[in-house]
Amino acid sequence: MEGHGKIKIDEALYARFEDEVTEAVKKALPAEYKGSDITIENIQSSDGWCYRGMALPNEDGIGSIADLKTFYMKWSFGTPVETCAREIIEIITAPAPEELKETVKALKSGEYEKIKDKLYVTLPALGKTPEGAAVKKFGEFDAVCRILVSADANGVRSALVKENRLAHWGIDKETLFADAMENSERIAPPVVERMANFLATQGGLSPAESADVPPMYVVTTELMSGGAAAMFYPGMLDSLAGKFDGACTILPSSVNEIIAIQDVTALGEDKAINFDSMVREINATMLTPDEVLGNNAFRYDLKDRKLERVADYEARRQAEEAIEATKMPKPKKAKRQGR
């Protein structure tokens, strides 16, 4: 589990805190909320990090969310669990925003026209595509559609579109994804920024500390949560390849962003394949399973316009070169001169 600022959190200690604070919240709830169901779920914040959110949904299934990781950090530094519980109760018993209420009403209406403008596309974590979701393949990545419920300082809340809803709405999967992709650039506008500038603004580093030579580009969205899907926005991969003389390498940094760098296949086969190992090491040491987008480096160029694994590209290129070699005319044998 990752904390704010990507600080590792002790899983066992956090589990203990969550259990204790949940019991403390239940005991301290005002009388009118006694017996209510308390929910805890994984939430992606507006800055892209994952956290555990506690809520007290009303009869419409909505409610304000408390970020449990924030309170875990307080508890770790000595704040009593009872104090954390009281502060959490103040948050989860607060009225839900009107925008959230309106979106929930639209969802409950079951009318596609009322929700289609809130559809957008995200890429689930590797091996964690939600069961029953409407799924479309973008290369080897699964894409799903979500309905934006709210996006504010407390995070991005959305509802997954399941395939069994399509018949009820009277649409097919192609229509769903076409509408969602059209909306995505409006709901989650793309952000393409040099790594140095991105780290300076998001990580608090100076441009000198975060210098990226050779250049690297971070691709995400203004929501940041689920921002890796921006690489499949119309023209995005072409634009990235154009920044590197027609071909680039795509590193699946996380479900929240990808990184574009120079074409590593131009560096030689050994160095190119090593990027797969680098991606896997980062996934294992810096990300939670819910954040891992992929375990391989990818290549895209303006000639083939195909996103493929670097290793697959190298194998294909070598096979093509071998075929071409067989087509080359064989040198003619010199005729023996008669005596």
C-alpha positions in Angstrom: 0.0 0.0 0.0 1.2 3.5 -0.8 0.7 6.6 1.3 0.5 10.2 0.3 3.7 11.2 -1.6 4.3 7.5 -2.4 5.5 6.6 1.1 5.2 2.9 1.9 2.6 2.1 4.5 3.0 -1.1 6.7 0.1 -3.3 5.5 -0.4 -5.1 8.8 -0.3 -1.9 10.9 -2.7 -0.2 8.5 -5.2 -3.1 8.7 -5.1 -2.9 12.5 -5.8 0.8 12.4 -8.7 0.4 9.9 -10.3 -2.3 12.1 -9.9 -0.2 15.3 -11.1 3.1 13.8 -14.1 1.4 12.2 -15.2 0.0 15.5 -14.6 3.4 17.2 -16.7 5.2 14.5 -19.6 2.7 15.0 -19.5 3.3 18.8 -19.4 7.1 18.5 -22.0 7.6 15.7 -24.9 9.9 16.7 -28.1 8.0 17.6 -29.8 8.8 14.3 -27.0 7.0 12.5 -26.8 3.9 14.7 -27.0 0.7 12.8 -26.3 2.4 9.4 -24.0 0.6 7.0 -20.5 2.0 6.9 -18.6 1.3 3.6 -14.9 1.3 3.0 -13.6 1.2 -0.6 -10.6 2.0 -2.7 -10.7 5.6 -4.0 -8.4 7.4 -6.5 -7.8 11.0 -5.4 -7.7 14.0 -7.7 -3.9 13.9 -7.7 -3.9 10.3 -8.9 -3.0 8.4 -5.7 -5.1 5.6 -4.3 -6.5 5.7 -0.8 -9.1 3.9 1.4 -12.3 5.9 1.8 -15.0 5.5 4.5 -18.5 6.6 3.8 -22.0 6.4 5.4 -24.2 6.1 2.3 -27.8 7.4 2.6 -30.9 5.8 1.2 -29.7 6.8 -2.3 -26.4 5.1 -1.8 -24.4 8.3 -1.6 -22.4 10.1 1.1 -19.3 12.1 1.8 -16.0 10.3 2.0 -13.3 10.4 4.6 -9.7 9.6 3.5 -8.6 6.9 6.0 -4.9 7.2 5.1 -4.9 10.7 6.3 -6.2 9.6 9.7 -3.8 6.6 9.7 -0.9 9.0 9.5 -2.3 11.0 12.4 -2.8 7.9 14.4 0.8 6.8 13.6 2.0 10.0 15.1 0.1 9.6 18.3 -3.5 10.9 17.7 -5.9 8.6 19.7 -8.1 6.4 17.6 -11.2 8.0 19.3 -10.1 11.4 18.1 -9.7 10.1 14.6 -13.2 8.5 14.8 -14.8 11.8 15.9 -13.2 13.7 13.0 -14.2 11.0 10.5 -17.8 11.2 11.7 -17.9 14.9 11.1 -16.9 14.2 7.5 -19.1 11.2 6.7 -22.3 12.7 8.2 -22.0 15.9 6.2 -24.5 16.4 3.4 -23.5 15.0 0.0 -22.9 17.7 -2.8 -25.9 18.5 -5.0 -24.0 17.6 -8.1 -23.5 14.1 -6.7 -27.2 13.8 -5.9 -28.2 14.8 -9.5 -25.8 12.3 -11.0 -27.2 9.5 -8.8 -30.7 10.4 -9.9 -29.6 10.2 -13.5 -28.1 6.8 -12.9 -31.3 5.5 -11.2 -33.5 6.8 -14.1 -32.0 4.2 -16.4 -32.1 6.6 -19.3 -29.0 6.5 -21.5 -29.4 10.1 -22.7 -29.2 11.3 -19.1 -25.8 9.7 -18.4 -24.0 9.5 -21.8 -22.4 12.9 -21.4 -20.8 11.7 -18.2 -19.1 8.6 -19.8 -15.3 8.4 -20.1 -12.7 5.8 -20.7 -10.1 4.4 -18.2 -7.6 1.5 -18.3 -7.9 -1.0 -15.3 -4.8 -2.3 -13.5 -3.1 -5.3 -15.0 -5.1 -8.4 -14.3 -7.8 -6.5 -12.5 -10.4 -5.8 -15.1 -13.7 -5.7 -13.1 -15.9 -8.7 -13.5 -18.9 -8.1 -15.8 -17.5 -4.8 -17.1 -18.1 -3.7 -20.7 -14.6 -4.1 -22.1 -12.9 -3.0 -25.3 -9.3 -3.9 -26.3 -6.9 -1.1 -27.1 -3.9 -3.1 -28.3 -3.3 -5.5 -25.4 -4.8 -3.1 -22.8 -8.3 -3.6 -21.5 -10.4 -0.4 -21.5 -13.6 0.1 -19.6 -16.2 2.9 -19.4 -17.0 4.8 -16.2 -19.7 7.3 -15.4 -18.3 10.4 -13.7 -20.1 11.0 -10.4 -18.0 13.7 -8.9 -14.5 15.1 -9.0 -13.3 17.4 -6.3 -10.6 17.8 -3.6 -11.9 14.5 -2.0 -11.2 12.5 -5.1 -12.8 11.2 -8.3 -15.9 9.1 -7.8 -17.3 7.1 -10.7 -19.5 4.2 -11.5 -18.4 1.3 -13.7 -20.5 0.5 -16.8 -21.3 -3.2 -16.8 -22.1 -5.0 -20.0 -25.5 -6.1 -18.8 -26.6 -2.5 -18.8 -26.2 -2.1 -22.6 -29.4 -4.0 -23.5 -31.3 -2.0 -21.0 -30.1 1.2 -22.5 -30.7 -0.1 -26.0 -27.1 0.4 -27.3 -24.2 -1.7 -28.3 -20.6 -1.7 -27.1 -19.3 0.3 -30.1 -21.8 3.1 -29.4 -20.9 3.1 -25.7 -17.1 3.4 -26.3 -17.6 5.9 -29.1 -19.6 8.2 -26.8 -17.2 7.6 -23.9 -14.1 8.4 -26.0 -15.7 11.5 -27.4 -16.4 12.7 -23.9 -13.1 11.7 -22.4 -11.1 14.7 -23.7 -13.7 17.0 -22.2 -14.2 15.3 -18.9 -10.5 14.4 -18.5 -8.5 16.8 -20.8 -5.1 15.4 -21.7 -1.9 16.7 -20.1 1.4 16.2 -21.9 4.4 17.7 -20.1 8.1 17.3 -20.0 9.2 15.2 -17.1 11.3 18.0 -15.6 8.3 20.4 -15.6 5.9 17.7 -14.3 8.1 16.8 -11.3 8.7 20.5 -10.6 4.9 21.2 -10.4 3.7 17.9 -8.9 6.7 16.8 -6.9 7.9 20.1 -5.6 11.4 19.7 -7.3 13.2 22.4 -9.0 13.8 22.1 -12.8 17.5 21.5 -12.1 16.8 18.6 -9.7 14.4 17.0 -12.2 16.2 17.7 -15.5 15.2 15.1 -18.2 18.0 14.7 -20.7 17.2 13.1 -23.1 13.6 14.3 -23.0 10.9 12.4 -21.4 7.2 13.2 -21.5 4.5 12.4 -18.9 1.0 11.8 -20.4 -1.9 12.0 -18.0 -5.2 14.0 -17.7 -6.3 16.9 -15.6 -8.2 14.4 -13.4 -4.9 12.4 -13.1 -6.9 9.5 -11.7 -7.0 7.0 -14.5 -4.9 9.3 -16.7 -3.1 6.6 -18.7 -6.1 6.3 -21.0 -5.1 9.6 -22.5 -2.5 7.7 -24.7 -5.4 6.4 -26.7 -7.1 9.8 -27.3 -7.3 10.5 -31.0 -3.9 11.5 -32.4 -2.0 11.2 -29.1 0.4 8.4 -30.0 1.1 10.1 -33.3 1.9 13.3 -31.5 4.2 11.5 -29.1 6.1 9.7 -31.9 6.4 13.0 -33.7 8.4 14.4 -30.7 11.0 11.7 -31.3 11.6 11.8 -35.0 8.7 9.4 -35.8 9.1 6.6 -33.2 8.9 6.4 -29.4 8.9 4.0 -26.5 5.9 4.0 -24.2 6.5 3.1 -20.5 3.3 2.1 -18.6 4.2 4.1 -15.5 0.8 3.4 -13.8 -2.9 3.5 -14.4 -2.7 7.2 -13.8 0.0 8.1 -16.4 2.4 6.8 -19.0 5.9 8.1 -20.0 7.1 8.6 -23.5 10.8 8.4 -24.3 13.0 8.0 -27.3 12.8 4.8 -29.4 14.9 2.4 -27.3 15.2 -0.1 -30.2 17.6 2.3 -31.7 19.9 1.7 -28.8 20.4 -1.9 -29.6 18.5 -5.1 -28.7 20.1 -5.7 -25.2 19.4 -2.2 -23.9 15.8 -2.2 -25.3 14.9 -5.5 -23.6 16.3 -4.2 -20.3 13.5 -1.6 -20.2 11.1 -4.5 -19.6 13.1 -5.4 -16.4 13.1 -1.7 -15.4 9.3 -1.5 -15.7 8.7 -4.7 -13.7 11.1 -3.5 -10.9 9.3 -0.2 -10.6 5.9 -2.0 -10.5 7.2 -4.3 -7.7 8.8 -1.6 -5.6 6.8 1.6 -6.1 3.3 0.7 -7.0 0.4 -1.2 -5.5 -1.3 -3.9 -7.6 -4.2 -1.6 -8.2 -1.8 0.9 -9.9 0.2 -1.4 -12.2 -0.8 -0.9 -15.8 1.6 -3.2 -17.6 4.9 -5.1 -17.2 6.5 -4.3 -20.6 7.9 -1.4 -22.6 6.0 -0.6 -25.8 7.0 0.9 -29.2 5.0 3.1 -31.5 6.0 4.7 -34.8 4.4 6.8 -37.5 5.0 4.2 -40.2 3.2 1.2 -38.8 1.0 3.1 -36.3 0.9 0.0 -34.1 1.5 -0.1 -30.4 3.4 -3.3 -29.6 5.9 -4.6 -27.1 9.5 -3.6 -27.7 10.5 -7.3 -27.6 7.8 -8.2 -30.1 8.9 -5.4 -32.4 12.5 -6.7 -32.3 11.4 -10.2 -33.0 9.2 -9.1 -35.9 12.0 -6.9 -37.4 14.5 -9.7 -37.2 12.1 -12.1 -38.9 11.4 -9.6 -41.6 15.2 -9.1 -42.2 15.7 -12.9 -42.4 12.9 -13.2 -45.0 14.5 -10.3 -47.0 17.9 -12.0 -46.8 16.4 -15.2 -48.5 15.2 -13.1 -51.4 18.6 -11.7 -52.2 20.1 -13.2 -55.4 22.8 -15.7 -54.8 26.2 -15.0 -56.3 26.8 -16.9 -59.6 29.5 -19.4 -59.6 32.4 -18.6 -61.9 32.6 -20.8 -65.0 35.6 -23.0 -65.3 37.8 -22.1 -68.2 38.5 -25.0 -70.6 42.0 -26.0 -71.3 
